[in-house]
Amino acid sequence: MGESVIMVALPAIHTIAVYDGIAFGGLMPLFQQYFNKSDSGIATIKTTGDACTSITLIAMWLFGDFLPKK
């Protein structure tokens, strides 16, 4: 049961993160205007999101390697 939850949850988290990154890229100018953020502040937020996406991919790879194969 636990393995199936992991193998469903991690790809779902990754999919949401990818869609979030695409939406954030399109809405970035609006965020800058509304929150009065500089380019460096927005870049920090974007970089943090990309790092989370990378960590999710690494976790998927590691769990996929260590789960027993059928």
N, C-alpha and C positions, 0 to 999 in steps of 0.2 A: 504494500500500500504506500509506504513512504517513498519508494523509488518513483512510482508513477506520479505522485504529487510533485516531486522535484522536477521530473521531466515534462510536466505540463506547466508548472509555475514559471520556470526559468525562461522558456521561449515566449511565454505570454508577457513577462516583464520586459524582455528584450524588444518585442514587437511594440509595446507601449512606449518604450524609450525611443525607438526609431521614429515613430509617429510624432512623439513629443518634440524631437529635434527638428523635424521638418516643419511642424507648426511654429515652433519658436523662431526658426529662421525667417519665416514669412511675416511674423508679427513683431520682429525685433524693432523696427522703427517706431511702432506704436508704443511698445514698452519704454523705449528711450524717451519719448515725448511725455508720456503719462507719469512715469516715475522720476523724471529728470536725471537719468543715469547717463554717465559718460560711455564712450566706446569701450574703455578698459573695464568698466564694471559689467557691461553686458558680455564682454569676451570672457570674463571670469566665470560668469554664470554658465555660459555655453560650454566652456572647457570642463567645468565640474560635471555637467550633464554628460558630456562625451566620455569622461573618465568613468562615470557610473556605468555607461553602456559597455565600455571595454571590460570592466570588472565582471559584469553579468556574462559576457561572452566567455571569459576565462573560467568562470564558475561552471557554465554549461559544459565546457570542454573537460574540465576536471571530473565533474560528476559523471559525464558520459564515459570517461575512461575507467572509472572505478566501479561502476554499477555492473552487476553480473549480466553476461550476455545469455540469451536464450538459445 
